[in-house]
Amino acid sequence: MSPAVGTPKETEAGKRPPRLLRGMPWLVWRQHRTALVACLVLAASACVYMLWERAAAVDYLAGGRAGATDGEFRMAFQNTAYASAFQNGSWMMSMLPVVAGVFLGAPLIAGDLERGTLKLVTTQSMTRRRWLATKTGVAVLVTLVCSVVLSAAFSYWWRAVHGVTFADWTESGDFDTTGPTPVALSLLYLAVGIALGVAVRRVVPAMVLAFGFGFAMNLVWDRIRLLPFTPRQITNPVEQGQPAVPAGGARFDNWTVDAQGKLHGFGACANEHTPAQCRADKGIVAERLEYFAHDQMSGMQWTWAGILLAAALVIAGFTVWWIRRRPL
């Protein structure tokens, strides 16, 4: 007697491999799989590139200076392909938050609102809260994974080569592309992109606005990045000249100081025919350097990471409040 034919349930189960995602998470993945897979693949490829170039740069640096001074060796390194590769990596990291906001955040909710998908979803025993939590949760998870891995790889690369570059880490982008800063910026841009999508309810306008936010944020960010922090100071007698920036430090400002402790501009008396007499007349007795030491960098980054994450949470909370009260 031939074996009994399996039940439809067993046959169906035998044909379909088990899925990692089910229900709403699976639907979100299906909706946005192109963007999500692209983000994951690009992040993995960029990490491989960074680790490969770091190894090549370390091999070059291990070759020795061959009698060159520090300045000559730094100049020689700047003229190599290793320095160009590092600049490429820095550019990729600077674009990470923009990609999160424009290509992942902006279309996430705007697409459902534009196509009317949300109306269909909420008729299938799915609340807005659960729909929104699942959509944003998947996007946050992918953004977090990609940004953390990329930041770790690039920071590992940066620590190997920053000693032979001329870059000021407060201005060159190193502050924004290493440590926790790119992770926090990516999550902020993602939150803003989602909020803009909810506000305008159209994918393309939301993406344009998210890109505009990134441009405006860069302008503001350059002005406020150092404001919450206090630089360290080195003061030299005026006869000894301007103090040198300690190794790994970043120059913030220079002043001249009179005997009463009053600050004058660094260029005071510089254009006079007799600078020494001018300084004597003004009572200038010292030159002051204000700088940020290398050991301050990590604390400054974590401080800003906390501020940016708090801003992202506020925006996310407002988005949830807004979408739960607006008609579909």
C-alpha positions in Angstrom: 0.0 0.0 0.0 1.4 3.4 -1.0 2.3 5.8 1.7 -0.4 8.3 2.6 -0.1 11.7 1.0 0.9 14.4 3.5 -1.7 16.8 4.8 -1.8 20.2 3.1 -0.3 21.8 6.2 2.6 19.3 6.1 3.1 19.7 2.4 3.1 23.5 2.7 5.5 23.4 5.5 7.8 21.1 3.6 7.9 23.4 0.6 8.6 26.6 2.6 11.8 27.0 4.5 11.5 28.6 7.9 11.6 32.3 7.9 13.6 34.4 10.4 11.1 37.2 10.2 7.4 36.8 10.4 4.4 39.1 10.6 4.9 42.8 10.5 8.7 42.7 10.6 8.6 40.5 7.5 6.3 42.9 5.8 8.6 45.9 6.6 11.6 43.9 5.2 9.7 43.1 2.1 8.7 46.7 1.6 12.1 48.1 2.0 14.4 45.2 1.3 16.2 47.0 -1.6 17.2 49.9 0.6 18.0 47.8 3.7 20.0 45.2 1.8 21.9 48.0 -0.1 22.8 49.6 3.3 24.0 46.3 4.7 26.0 45.4 1.6 27.6 48.8 1.3 28.5 48.9 5.0 30.1 45.5 4.7 32.0 46.5 1.6 33.2 49.8 3.1 34.4 47.9 6.2 36.5 45.5 4.1 37.9 48.5 2.2 38.8 50.3 5.4 40.5 47.3 7.0 42.4 46.5 3.8 43.7 50.1 3.4 44.6 50.3 7.1 46.7 47.2 6.8 48.5 48.7 3.7 49.1 52.0 5.5 50.5 50.3 8.6 52.9 48.3 6.4 54.0 51.6 4.8 54.5 53.3 8.2 56.4 50.3 9.5 58.9 50.8 6.7 60.5 53.5 8.7 61.3 57.2 8.1 64.6 56.5 6.3 66.2 59.5 8.1 63.4 61.9 7.3 62.3 64.5 9.9 58.7 64.4 11.2 57.6 67.1 8.8 59.3 65.5 5.8 57.8 62.1 6.7 54.3 63.6 7.0 54.6 65.4 3.7 55.8 62.2 2.1 52.8 60.3 3.5 50.4 63.0 2.2 51.7 62.3 -1.3 51.0 58.6 -1.2 47.9 56.6 -2.2 47.4 55.7 1.5 46.5 59.3 2.3 44.1 59.5 -0.6 42.5 56.3 0.5 42.0 57.7 4.0 40.4 60.8 2.6 38.0 58.6 0.7 37.2 56.7 3.8 36.6 60.0 5.7 34.2 61.2 2.9 32.3 57.9 3.1 31.8 58.3 6.8 30.7 61.9 6.4 28.0 60.7 4.0 26.7 58.0 6.4 24.2 60.2 8.3 22.9 61.7 5.0 22.3 58.2 3.6 20.4 57.3 6.7 18.2 60.3 6.6 17.6 60.7 2.9 17.4 57.1 1.6 16.2 55.2 4.7 14.4 57.6 6.9 12.5 59.9 4.5 10.8 57.1 2.4 10.0 54.8 5.4 6.7 56.3 6.5 6.1 58.7 3.6 5.8 55.7 1.2 3.0 54.1 3.1 1.2 57.4 3.5 1.6 58.3 -0.2 0.4 54.9 -1.5 -2.3 54.4 1.1 -0.7 51.3 2.5 -1.3 52.4 6.0 -5.0 52.4 5.5 -4.8 48.8 4.4 -2.5 47.7 7.2 -4.7 49.2 9.9 -7.7 47.3 8.6 -5.8 44.0 9.3 -5.9 44.1 13.1 -2.8 46.2 13.1 -2.7 49.4 15.3 -0.8 52.5 14.2 1.4 52.2 17.2 2.6 48.7 16.4 3.0 49.6 12.7 5.1 52.6 13.5 7.1 50.8 16.1 7.9 47.9 13.8 8.8 50.2 10.8 11.0 52.5 12.8 12.5 49.6 14.8 13.8 47.8 11.7 15.2 51.1 10.3 16.9 51.9 13.6 18.4 48.5 13.9 19.9 48.6 10.4 21.2 52.1 10.9 22.7 51.2 14.3 24.4 48.1 12.9 25.8 49.8 9.9 27.0 53.0 11.7 28.5 51.1 14.6 30.5 48.7 12.4 31.6 51.5 10.1 32.6 53.8 12.9 34.6 51.0 14.6 36.4 50.2 11.3 37.2 53.8 10.5 38.3 54.7 14.1 40.6 51.7 14.0 42.1 53.0 10.7 42.3 56.6 12.0 44.2 55.6 15.1 46.9 54.1 12.9 47.5 57.1 10.7 46.4 60.3 12.5 49.9 60.8 13.9 51.3 61.3 10.4 48.6 63.7 9.1 48.4 67.4 9.3 44.7 67.2 10.1 43.2 69.2 13.0 40.7 66.8 14.5 38.3 69.6 15.5 38.0 70.8 11.9 39.0 68.1 9.5 36.0 65.8 10.1 37.8 63.3 12.3 35.6 64.4 15.2 32.5 63.6 13.2 33.6 60.4 11.6 35.2 58.5 14.6 33.9 57.1 17.9 30.2 57.5 18.8 29.6 60.7 16.8 28.7 59.2 13.4 26.4 56.7 15.1 24.5 59.5 16.9 24.4 61.7 13.8 23.1 58.8 11.7 20.3 58.2 14.2 19.4 61.9 14.4 19.3 62.2 10.6 17.1 59.0 10.5 14.7 60.5 13.0 14.5 63.8 11.1 14.0 61.9 7.8 11.1 59.9 9.2 9.6 63.1 10.7 9.8 64.9 7.4 8.2 61.9 5.7 5.3 62.0 8.1 4.9 65.8 7.7 4.9 66.0 3.9 3.4 62.5 3.2 5.3 62.3 -0.1 8.5 60.3 -0.7 10.4 62.6 -3.1 9.7 65.9 -1.3 10.6 64.2 2.0 14.0 63.1 0.6 14.7 66.6 -0.8 13.9 68.1 2.6 16.0 65.6 4.4 18.9 66.4 2.1 18.4 70.1 2.8 18.4 69.4 6.5 21.8 67.7 6.1 23.2 70.8 4.3 21.8 73.1 7.0 23.0 70.9 9.8 26.5 71.0 8.5 26.6 74.8 8.6 25.2 74.9 12.1 27.3 72.0 13.3 30.6 73.7 12.3 29.6 76.6 14.5 28.4 74.8 17.6 30.7 71.7 17.7 33.1 73.2 20.2 30.9 75.6 22.1 30.1 73.3 25.1 33.8 72.7 25.9 36.6 74.6 27.5 40.0 74.6 25.8 43.2 74.2 27.7 45.8 77.0 27.8 49.5 77.5 27.5 51.1 80.9 28.2 54.6 81.9 27.2 56.5 85.1 28.0 56.3 87.3 24.9 60.1 87.0 24.4 59.6 83.2 23.8 57.1 83.6 21.1 53.9 81.7 20.4 53.5 78.4 22.3 53.5 75.3 20.2 50.5 73.0 20.1 51.1 69.8 22.0 51.3 66.6 20.0 47.9 65.4 19.0 46.3 68.7 20.1 44.1 71.0 18.1 44.5 74.7 18.0 41.5 76.7 19.1 42.7 80.4 19.5 45.7 82.6 20.2 45.9 85.7 22.2 48.4 88.2 23.6 48.1 89.2 27.3 49.0 92.3 29.1 50.3 92.6 32.7 46.7 93.1 34.0 45.6 89.8 32.4 43.6 91.6 29.7 43.5 89.7 26.4 44.5 91.3 23.1 44.2 90.0 19.6 47.0 87.7 18.4 47.9 90.1 15.6 48.2 93.1 18.0 51.3 95.1 17.0 52.1 92.7 14.2 51.8 95.4 11.6 53.7 98.1 13.5 57.1 99.3 12.4 58.4 98.6 15.9 56.4 95.7 17.3 58.4 95.5 20.5 57.8 99.1 21.3 54.1 98.7 20.5 53.9 95.7 22.9 55.7 97.7 25.6 53.2 100.6 25.1 50.2 98.2 25.5 51.8 96.4 28.3 51.8 93.0 26.5 53.9 90.6 28.4 52.8 87.1 27.2 51.3 85.0 24.4 48.5 82.5 25.1 47.6 79.4 23.2 44.1 77.9 23.6 43.9 74.3 22.4 42.0 71.0 22.8 44.2 68.1 23.9 43.9 64.8 22.3 42.7 63.2 25.5 39.7 65.5 25.5 38.4 64.2 22.2 36.7 61.1 23.4 34.8 62.9 26.2 33.7 65.6 23.8 32.4 63.0 21.3 30.5 61.1 24.0 29.0 64.4 25.2 27.7 65.3 21.8 26.6 61.8 21.2 24.3 62.0 24.2 23.0 65.4 23.1 22.3 64.2 19.5 20.6 61.0 20.7 18.4 63.0 23.1 17.4 65.2 20.1 16.6 62.2 18.1 14.4 60.8 20.8 12.5 64.1 21.1 11.9 64.1 17.4 10.9 60.5 17.4 8.4 61.1 20.3 6.9 64.1 18.4 6.6 62.0 15.3 4.7 59.3 17.2 2.4 61.9 18.8 1.8 63.5 15.4 1.0 60.4 13.3 -1.4 59.0 16.0 -3.5 62.1 15.8 -3.5 62.8 12.0 -6.1 61.3 9.7 -4.9 58.6 7.4 
